[in-house]
Amino acid sequence: MDTDPKGALMSKPMVLFLCTGNSARSQMAEAFLRHHAGDLYEVHSAGLDPQGIHPLTIQVMSEVGIDVAGHESKSLNLYLGKTSPKWVIFVCEKAERSCPHVWPFSLQTESWRIDDPVDSTSDDLQRLMKFRTIRDEVEARVVQWIADRSAVMEVEAKQF
């Protein structure tokens, strides 16, 4: 557990990534945030209509040394009314449109609107390339998100 500037125990801030199927983008985002931020955050992902983790998600994440083979595709219903995430990050427009006020008490919501590689109708090689492109985009967004939060935390720490 973390402590606040006065030394009181605090729980880790929760981040919830939402998308439609919880099969690719939100799974990647969850894994990258855990990978790059360590245990600074309690990280989860969910989907409006969970479809299971796409095999290409497992493959492209494995290519960068992150194992998501044991992850499960989770429903948004697991979290509704049971959690209070500090951040809800929509990784697709459909999820954002479908539940814009899911967490009216969440401190922040963000929209990343990343293409869904699962929707690709190309041949196998092009589809794999699309998954790799999306993986790299998700990682870049996560790394930037961490940097942005770190800058805010530095400013807040100086205020005490």
Backbone as a chain_set.jsonl record, in Angstrom:
{"seq": "MDTDPKGALMSKPMVLFLCTGNSARSQMAEAFLRHHAGDLYEVHSAGLDPQGIHPLTIQVMSEVGIDVAGHESKSLNLYLGKTSPKWVIFVCEKAERSCPHVWPFSLQTESWRIDDPVDSTSDDLQRLMKFRTIRDEVEARVVQWIADRSAVMEVEAKQF", "coords": {"N": [[0.831, -1.19, 0.0], [0.367, 2.283, -0.608], [1.417, 5.48, 0.737], [0.037, 8.608, 1.741], [1.094, 12.103, 1.486], [1.122, 12.771, 4.186], [1.649, 10.465, 5.452], [-0.384, 8.602, 5.816], [-1.99, 5.473, 5.141], [-2.785, 4.487, 1.832], [-4.842, 3.15, -0.755], [-3.953, 1.673, -3.92], [-4.392, 3.683, -6.828], [-7.096, 3.026, -9.016], [-7.303, 1.881, -12.362], [-9.314, 1.495, -15.15], [-9.675, -0.017, -18.188], [-11.77, 0.185, -20.958], [-13.517, -1.466, -23.592], [-15.183, -2.799, -26.495], [-15.158, -5.723, -26.877], [-13.196, -6.702, -25.136], [-11.032, -8.127, -26.051], [-8.735, -7.439, -27.387], [-7.563, -4.523, -27.676], [-8.106, -3.296, -25.063], [-7.137, -5.311, -23.434], [-4.449, -5.303, -24.182], [-3.757, -2.715, -23.323], [-4.152, -2.915, -20.537], [-2.172, -4.85, -19.924], [0.179, -3.524, -20.789], [0.187, -1.279, -19.095], [0.532, -2.473, -16.58], [3.05, -3.605, -17.089], [4.754, -1.368, -17.638], [4.319, 0.405, -15.517], [4.609, -1.011, -13.241], [3.687, -1.814, -9.973], [2.215, 0.46, -9.379], [-0.409, 1.081, -9.919], [-3.75, -0.213, -9.622], [-4.858, -2.283, -11.962], [-7.25, -2.903, -14.477], [-9.29, -4.41, -17.061], [-12.115, -4.416, -19.256], [-15.043, -5.435, -21.134], [-17.902, -4.485, -23.149], [-19.254, -6.547, -24.341], [-17.904, -9.286, -23.812], [-15.56, -11.185, -25.646], [-13.63, -13.108, -25.44], [-10.068, -13.564, -25.389], [-8.366, -12.588, -28.23], [-6.509, -14.736, -30.355], [-4.398, -13.528, -31.813], [-3.841, -11.319, -30.272], [-2.6, -12.449, -28.069], [-0.367, -13.496, -29.388], [0.975, -11.169, -30.523], [1.555, -9.695, -28.253], [3.211, -11.432, -26.913], [5.393, -11.293, -28.588], [6.644, -8.989, -27.751], [7.481, -9.665, -25.306], [5.53, -9.933, -23.311], [3.285, -11.816, -21.541], [0.067, -12.696, -22.08], [-1.498, -14.849, -22.157], [-2.794, -16.158, -20.064], [-4.745, -14.404, -19.318], [-8.157, -13.296, -18.883], [-11.123, -12.569, -20.709], [-13.206, -10.05, -19.678], [-16.382, -9.014, -18.365], [-17.995, -5.858, -18.367], [-19.928, -5.75, -16.425], [-18.841, -6.937, -14.159], [-17.643, -4.916, -12.805], [-19.358, -2.74, -12.56], [-20.903, -0.656, -10.272], [-19.482, -1.823, -8.244], [-16.912, -1.037, -7.981], [-14.637, 1.741, -7.736], [-13.119, 3.315, -9.868], [-10.282, 5.436, -10.365], [-9.544, 6.337, -12.819], [-11.207, 5.893, -15.868], [-10.702, 4.549, -18.914], [-11.614, 4.734, -22.138], [-11.077, 2.726, -24.867], [-12.182, 2.603, -27.279], [-14.554, 4.062, -29.527], [-17.173, 3.051, -29.608], [-17.607, 1.826, -27.093], [-17.385, 4.073, -25.502], [-19.572, 5.611, -26.394], [-21.651, 3.904, -25.676], [-21.595, 3.74, -22.917], [-21.275, 6.354, -21.552], [-21.713, 7.532, -19.1], [-21.145, 5.72, -17.139], [-19.528, 5.63, -14.885], [-20.167, 7.996, -13.029], [-18.933, 8.99, -10.849], [-16.29, 8.588, -11.133], [-13.039, 9.873, -11.078], [-11.746, 10.705, -13.4], [-12.283, 10.427, -16.91], [-11.194, 9.139, -20.011], [-10.767, 9.172, -23.554], [-9.502, 7.14, -26.007], [-9.9, 6.067, -28.544], [-9.01, 3.911, -30.404], [-8.354, 1.989, -33.288], [-10.02, -1.131, -33.973], [-8.375, -4.083, -34.154], [-9.473, -6.569, -34.512], [-11.592, -6.286, -36.202], [-10.507, -6.276, -38.703], [-10.545, -7.2, -42.089], [-8.704, -8.278, -43.71], [-6.174, -10.407, -45.279], [-4.377, -13.1, -43.589], [-1.677, -12.286, -43.006], [-1.787, -9.483, -43.294], [-3.647, -8.914, -41.332], [-2.257, -9.719, -39.024], [-0.218, -7.797, -39.132], [-1.78, -5.522, -38.694], [-2.625, -5.988, -36.043], [-0.113, -5.777, -34.809], [0.494, -3.097, -35.333], [-1.565, -1.802, -33.91], [-0.967, -2.753, -31.342], [1.501, -1.422, -30.905], [0.638, 1.22, -31.0], [-1.1, 1.28, -28.787], [0.74, 0.765, -26.735], [2.368, 3.079, -26.913], [0.47, 5.031, -26.214], [-0.09, 4.272, -23.569], [2.441, 4.584, -22.343], [2.761, 7.365, -22.673], [0.574, 8.211, -21.152], [1.343, 7.38, -18.585], [3.591, 9.033, -18.247], [2.34, 11.54, -18.281], [0.764, 11.335, -15.939], [2.806, 11.094, -14.052], [4.01, 13.603, -14.187], [1.936, 15.201, -13.192], [1.757, 14.151, -10.598], [4.219, 14.954, -9.568], [3.912, 17.737, -9.474], [1.764, 17.905, -7.658], [3.017, 16.818, -5.384], [4.859, 18.781, -4.769], [3.247, 20.701, -3.747], [2.776, 20.134, -1.13]], "CA": [[0.0, 0.0, 0.0], [1.062, 3.553, -0.66], [1.055, 6.437, 1.776], [-0.117, 9.967, 1.251], [2.179, 12.939, 1.998], [1.092, 12.84, 5.649], [1.997, 9.15, 5.971], [-1.548, 7.722, 5.958], [-2.053, 4.421, 4.129], [-3.724, 4.689, 0.731], [-4.857, 2.052, -1.717], [-3.475, 2.076, -5.241], [-5.464, 4.195, -7.684], [-7.566, 2.024, -9.973], [-7.467, 2.246, -13.765], [-10.131, 0.515, -15.862], [-9.723, 0.161, -19.639], [-13.01, -0.374, -21.503], [-13.751, -1.539, -25.032], [-16.373, -3.6, -26.788], [-15.045, -7.164, -26.668], [-12.133, -7.042, -24.188], [-10.277, -9.205, -26.687], [-7.479, -6.963, -27.968], [-7.043, -3.223, -27.243], [-8.132, -3.09, -23.609], [-6.223, -6.306, -22.864], [-3.099, -4.784, -24.411], [-3.554, -1.557, -22.453], [-3.987, -3.431, -19.17], [-0.865, -5.508, -19.819], [1.246, -2.533, -20.904], [0.249, -0.45, -17.889], [1.188, -3.306, -15.557], [4.453, -3.781, -17.473], [5.521, -0.124, -17.569], [4.135, 1.139, -14.255], [4.801, -1.894, -12.09], [2.526, -1.943, -9.085], [1.72, 1.785, -8.986], [-1.852, 1.155, -10.139], [-4.577, -1.412, -9.705], [-5.222, -2.188, -13.375], [-8.251, -3.854, -14.955], [-9.909, -4.124, -18.353], [-13.41, -5.086, -19.411], [-15.725, -5.161, -22.388], [-19.358, -4.454, -23.13], [-19.68, -7.88, -24.768], [-16.631, -10.009, -23.849], [-15.455, -12.157, -26.738], [-12.441, -13.943, -25.268], [-8.873, -12.91, -25.906], [-8.062, -12.996, -29.601], [-5.2, -15.398, -30.435], [-3.358, -12.612, -32.283], [-3.463, -10.473, -29.136], [-1.618, -13.241, -27.32], [0.848, -13.599, -30.202], [1.735, -9.919, -30.664], [2.066, -9.3, -26.935], [4.337, -12.34, -26.667], [6.52, -10.793, -29.382], [7.327, -7.93, -26.995], [7.844, -10.207, -24.002], [4.442, -9.849, -22.331], [2.43, -12.995, -21.643], [-1.336, -12.471, -21.709], [-2.213, -16.099, -22.435], [-3.624, -16.526, -18.922], [-5.756, -13.382, -19.043], [-9.53, -13.619, -19.261], [-11.971, -11.5, -21.204], [-14.125, -9.777, -18.58], [-17.547, -8.181, -18.635], [-18.169, -4.601, -17.654], [-20.802, -5.99, -15.27], [-18.039, -7.3, -12.988], [-17.155, -3.707, -12.162], [-20.423, -1.754, -12.355], [-21.436, -0.534, -8.924], [-18.663, -2.552, -7.279], [-15.585, -0.436, -7.925], [-14.557, 3.189, -7.924], [-11.841, 3.613, -10.518], [-9.878, 6.83, -10.465], [-9.564, 6.617, -14.251], [-11.825, 4.973, -16.82], [-10.166, 4.901, -20.224], [-12.302, 4.069, -23.249], [-10.137, 2.556, -25.973], [-12.924, 2.624, -28.54], [-15.686, 4.984, -29.557], [-18.428, 2.35, -29.323], [-17.737, 1.689, -25.638], [-17.613, 5.412, -24.959], [-20.958, 5.985, -26.707], [-22.587, 3.013, -24.991], [-21.623, 3.929, -21.458], [-20.545, 7.577, -21.22], [-21.918, 7.94, -17.709], [-21.083, 4.508, -16.328], [-18.942, 5.977, -13.599], [-20.249, 9.445, -12.838], [-18.104, 9.384, -9.72], [-14.889, 8.38, -11.482], [-12.388, 11.176, -11.117], [-11.428, 11.098, -14.77], [-12.471, 9.5, -18.02], [-10.456, 9.515, -21.211], [-11.131, 8.424, -24.757], [-8.343, 6.967, -26.881], [-10.425, 5.762, -29.882], [-8.035, 3.119, -31.154], [-8.993, 1.036, -34.211], [-10.136, -2.505, -33.496], [-7.734, -4.985, -35.11], [-10.325, -7.744, -34.705], [-12.483, -5.981, -37.324], [-9.774, -6.328, -39.966], [-11.033, -8.239, -43.007], [-7.611, -8.61, -44.618], [-5.62, -11.759, -45.184], [-3.744, -13.383, -42.298], [-0.482, -11.476, -42.797], [-2.205, -8.091, -43.087], [-4.312, -8.86, -40.031], [-1.18, -9.749, -38.039], [0.415, -6.472, -39.174], [-2.716, -4.595, -38.047], [-2.502, -6.225, -34.606], [1.168, -5.209, -34.364], [0.361, -1.637, -35.367], [-2.419, -1.415, -32.779], [-0.17, -3.009, -30.134], [2.475, -0.344, -30.748], [-0.116, 2.438, -30.682], [-1.564, 1.159, -27.399], [1.895, 0.94, -25.848], [2.739, 4.497, -26.923], [-0.535, 5.768, -25.432], [0.104, 3.933, -22.156], [3.679, 5.229, -21.891], [2.473, 8.797, -22.553], [-0.354, 8.367, -20.028], [2.155, 7.275, -17.365], [4.397, 10.257, -18.165], [1.432, 12.626, -17.898], [0.415, 11.161, -14.524], [4.011, 11.361, -13.263], [4.17, 15.055, -14.131], [0.905, 15.704, -12.279], [2.116, 13.744, -9.243], [5.326, 15.804, -9.136], [3.338, 19.043, -9.129], [0.998, 17.735, -6.42], [3.949, 16.577, -4.281], [5.487, 20.058, -4.432], [2.27, 21.545, -3.063], [2.706, 19.77, 0.292]], "C": [[0.872, 1.249, 0.0], [0.663, 4.398, 0.537], [0.892, 7.798, 1.139], [1.002, 10.818, 1.851], [2.22, 13.04, 3.52], [1.377, 11.483, 6.28], [0.836, 8.193, 6.149], [-1.546, 6.689, 4.827], [-3.12, 4.727, 3.085], [-3.712, 3.435, -0.135], [-4.338, 2.583, -3.051], [-4.637, 2.643, -6.042], [-5.808, 3.166, -8.76], [-7.733, 2.631, -11.36], [-8.259, 1.126, -14.427], [-10.16, 0.887, -17.34], [-10.972, -0.529, -20.164], [-13.004, -0.377, -23.023], [-14.95, -2.451, -25.27], [-16.207, -5.057, -26.395], [-14.034, -7.613, -25.643], [-11.294, -8.194, -24.74], [-8.923, -8.751, -27.222], [-7.002, -5.671, -27.294], [-7.004, -3.04, -25.738], [-7.238, -4.099, -22.896], [-4.772, -5.839, -23.013], [-2.8, -3.629, -23.46], [-3.335, -1.989, -21.004], [-2.589, -4.023, -18.989], [0.284, -4.501, -19.894], [1.324, -1.639, -19.667], [0.895, -1.227, -16.743], [2.692, -3.403, -15.826], [5.269, -2.507, -17.223], [5.41, 0.605, -16.232], [4.337, 0.258, -13.026], [3.537, -1.98, -11.262], [1.996, -0.595, -8.605], [0.201, 1.889, -9.057], [-2.49, -0.219, -9.992], [-5.214, -1.353, -11.094], [-6.195, -3.293, -13.762], [-8.668, -3.47, -16.369], [-11.199, -4.918, -18.437], [-14.009, -4.695, -20.755], [-17.227, -5.156, -22.224], [-19.923, -5.829, -23.45], [-18.423, -8.744, -24.917], [-16.628, -11.142, -24.872], [-14.322, -13.154, -26.548], [-11.24, -13.247, -25.878], [-8.544, -13.482, -27.284], [-6.67, -13.635, -29.631], [-4.073, -14.476, -30.927], [-2.958, -11.607, -31.208], [-2.379, -11.185, -28.34], [-0.294, -13.281, -28.081], [1.643, -12.299, -30.224], [2.248, -9.404, -29.325], [3.263, -10.173, -26.554], [5.586, -11.868, -27.413], [7.297, -9.699, -28.662], [7.586, -8.365, -25.55], [6.782, -10.122, -22.927], [3.478, -11.001, -22.568], [1.018, -12.659, -21.163], [-2.168, -13.732, -21.919], [-3.132, -16.501, -21.287], [-4.702, -15.509, -18.582], [-7.133, -13.858, -19.49], [-10.232, -12.374, -19.782], [-13.078, -11.289, -20.175], [-15.253, -8.842, -19.007], [-17.509, -6.916, -17.79], [-18.996, -4.794, -16.391], [-20.048, -6.408, -14.016], [-17.651, -6.077, -12.168], [-18.246, -2.699, -11.826], [-20.944, -1.792, -10.922], [-20.61, -1.22, -7.856], [-17.285, -1.936, -7.099], [-15.688, 1.069, -8.125], [-13.221, 3.527, -8.573], [-11.55, 5.106, -10.512], [-9.915, 7.267, -11.93], [-10.314, 5.512, -14.984], [-11.364, 5.443, -18.195], [-10.868, 4.054, -21.283], [-11.305, 3.938, -24.396], [-10.855, 2.455, -27.312], [-14.146, 3.527, -28.401], [-16.991, 4.294, -29.186], [-18.644, 2.196, -27.818], [-18.032, 3.042, -25.003], [-19.054, 5.859, -25.199], [-21.951, 5.177, -25.885], [-22.655, 3.248, -23.493], [-20.864, 5.187, -21.044], [-20.68, 8.0, -19.764], [-21.908, 6.736, -16.777], [-20.549, 4.823, -14.94], [-19.019, 7.489, -13.408], [-19.367, 9.917, -11.689], [-16.636, 9.058, -9.947], [-14.25, 9.758, -11.583], [-12.111, 11.646, -12.538], [-11.812, 10.003, -15.748], [-11.684, 10.043, -19.205], [-10.931, 8.647, -22.363], [-9.923, 8.358, -25.675], [-8.741, 6.624, -28.305], [-9.399, 5.087, -30.796], [-8.787, 2.124, -32.04], [-9.004, -0.367, -33.622], [-9.492, -3.445, -34.512], [-8.566, -6.232, -35.403], [-11.238, -7.542, -35.907], [-11.808, -6.078, -38.688], [-10.265, -7.491, -40.829], [-9.943, -8.668, -43.982], [-7.171, -10.064, -44.478], [-4.844, -11.899, -43.869], [-2.538, -12.5, -42.012], [-0.847, -10.021, -42.528], [-2.889, -7.929, -41.729], [-3.268, -8.868, -38.913], [-0.478, -8.397, -37.977], [-0.47, -5.429, -38.497], [-2.644, -4.76, -36.527], [-1.202, -5.635, -34.064], [1.11, -3.687, -34.321], [-0.457, -1.145, -34.176], [-1.676, -1.636, -31.467], [0.789, -1.855, -29.874], [1.795, 0.977, -30.406], [-0.588, 2.413, -29.232], [-0.397, 1.374, -26.446], [2.314, 2.402, -25.776], [1.762, 5.325, -26.099], [-0.35, 5.521, -23.94], [1.348, 4.629, -21.607], [3.456, 6.733, -21.723], [1.558, 9.067, -21.367], [0.412, 8.319, -18.711], [2.979, 8.546, -17.178], [3.54, 11.442, -17.733], [1.065, 12.537, -16.424], [1.608, 11.482, -13.626], [4.233, 12.858, -13.115], [3.168, 15.668, -13.163], [1.273, 15.373, -10.836], [3.269, 14.584, -8.703], [4.819, 17.174, -8.706], [2.583, 18.953, -7.809], [1.918, 17.547, -5.224], [4.608, 17.876, -3.835], [4.542, 20.971, -3.658], [2.205, 21.255, -1.569], [3.902, 20.22, 1.035]], "O": [[1.976, 1.254, 0.545], [-0.288, 4.086, 1.254], [1.524, 8.107, 0.129], [1.789, 10.309, 2.65], [3.266, 13.364, 4.084], [1.353, 11.354, 7.504], [1.044, 7.065, 6.594], [-1.152, 6.99, 3.7], [-4.22, 5.172, 3.415], [-2.696, 2.746, -0.235], [-4.292, 3.793, -3.276], [-5.755, 2.138, -5.945], [-4.927, 2.525, -9.334], [-8.237, 3.744, -11.512], [-7.921, -0.049, -14.287], [-10.614, 1.972, -17.705], [-11.214, -1.696, -19.856], [-12.551, 0.573, -23.661], [-15.646, -2.825, -24.326], [-17.033, -5.586, -25.65], [-14.001, -8.794, -25.297], [-10.9, -9.105, -24.011], [-8.053, -9.582, -27.485], [-6.127, -5.718, -26.429], [-5.968, -2.665, -25.19], [-6.645, -3.78, -21.865], [-3.971, -5.966, -22.087], [-1.724, -3.569, -22.865], [-2.438, -1.485, -20.329], [-1.907, -3.724, -18.008], [1.254, -4.613, -19.144], [2.42, -1.281, -19.238], [1.723, -0.679, -16.015], [3.504, -3.298, -14.907], [6.359, -2.573, -16.656], [6.317, 1.347, -15.857], [4.245, 0.737, -11.896], [2.447, -2.194, -11.792], [1.391, -0.516, -7.536], [-0.406, 2.687, -8.342], [-1.85, -1.248, -10.21], [-6.023, -0.466, -11.367], [-5.998, -4.46, -13.425], [-8.429, -2.349, -16.818], [-11.361, -5.949, -17.784], [-13.553, -3.764, -21.418], [-17.766, -5.744, -21.285], [-20.948, -6.23, -22.897], [-17.926, -8.917, -26.03], [-17.562, -11.94, -24.951], [-14.083, -13.976, -27.433], [-11.386, -12.429, -26.786], [-8.457, -14.696, -27.469], [-5.747, -13.126, -28.996], [-2.925, -14.624, -30.506], [-1.84, -11.093, -31.235], [-1.365, -10.587, -27.982], [0.773, -13.119, -27.488], [2.848, -12.308, -29.976], [3.283, -8.738, -29.279], [4.215, -9.692, -25.94], [6.703, -12.027, -26.922], [8.482, -9.501, -28.932], [7.874, -7.538, -24.684], [7.098, -10.23, -21.742], [2.923, -11.147, -23.657], [0.805, -12.374, -19.985], [-3.397, -13.688, -21.866], [-4.162, -17.131, -21.527], [-5.489, -15.724, -17.66], [-7.254, -14.715, -20.365], [-9.955, -11.26, -19.336], [-13.804, -12.223, -19.835], [-15.089, -7.999, -19.889], [-17.048, -6.92, -16.649], [-18.796, -4.091, -15.4], [-20.567, -6.249, -12.911], [-17.365, -6.187, -10.975], [-18.084, -1.891, -10.91], [-21.37, -2.837, -10.431], [-20.985, -1.209, -6.683], [-16.57, -2.28, -6.158], [-16.69, 1.587, -8.617], [-12.296, 3.976, -7.896], [-12.455, 5.932, -10.637], [-10.266, 8.404, -12.245], [-10.076, 4.329, -14.742], [-11.603, 6.585, -18.589], [-10.734, 2.831, -21.317], [-10.747, 4.938, -24.846], [-10.227, 2.247, -28.35], [-14.686, 3.722, -27.312], [-17.832, 4.891, -28.515], [-19.751, 2.415, -27.326], [-18.836, 3.139, -24.076], [-19.686, 6.422, -24.305], [-22.975, 5.702, -25.448], [-23.681, 2.977, -22.87], [-19.911, 5.103, -20.269], [-19.846, 8.748, -19.255], [-22.584, 6.733, -15.748], [-21.07, 4.33, -13.94], [-18.025, 8.186, -13.609], [-19.085, 11.11, -11.569], [-15.819, 9.233, -9.043], [-14.85, 10.694, -12.111], [-12.225, 12.832, -12.844], [-11.685, 8.813, -15.459], [-11.534, 11.254, -19.37], [-11.43, 7.539, -22.168], [-9.382, 9.388, -26.077], [-7.955, 6.879, -29.218], [-8.989, 5.637, -31.818], [-9.744, 1.492, -31.594], [-8.108, -0.743, -32.866], [-10.007, -3.593, -35.62], [-8.377, -6.876, -36.435], [-11.621, -8.51, -36.564], [-12.475, -5.971, -39.717], [-10.386, -8.621, -40.357], [-10.225, -9.346, -44.97], [-7.713, -10.833, -43.683], [-4.678, -10.928, -43.131], [-2.385, -12.011, -40.892], [-0.281, -9.394, -41.632], [-2.717, -6.909, -41.061], [-3.385, -8.104, -37.955], [-0.176, -7.904, -36.891], [0.034, -4.548, -37.801], [-2.607, -3.766, -35.803], [-1.19, -5.057, -32.977], [1.616, -3.065, -33.388], [-0.077, -0.179, -33.514], [-1.746, -0.794, -30.571], [0.88, -1.364, -28.749], [2.317, 1.761, -29.614], [-0.484, 3.417, -28.528], [-0.532, 2.09, -25.454], [2.586, 2.912, -24.689], [2.175, 6.223, -25.365], [-0.443, 6.45, -23.137], [1.306, 5.203, -20.519], [3.91, 7.318, -20.74], [1.747, 10.051, -20.652], [0.159, 9.128, -17.817], [3.056, 9.077, -16.07], [3.967, 12.254, -16.912], [1.054, 13.552, -15.728], [1.442, 12.075, -12.56], [4.602, 13.331, -12.04], [3.52, 16.562, -12.394], [1.121, 16.212, -9.948], [3.3, 14.895, -7.513], [5.254, 17.708, -7.686], [2.735, 19.812, -6.942], [1.63, 18.068, -4.146], [4.886, 18.054, -2.649], [4.984, 21.906, -2.991], [1.639, 22.045, -0.814], [4.001, 19.994, 2.241]]}, "num_chains": 1, "name": "protein.A"}
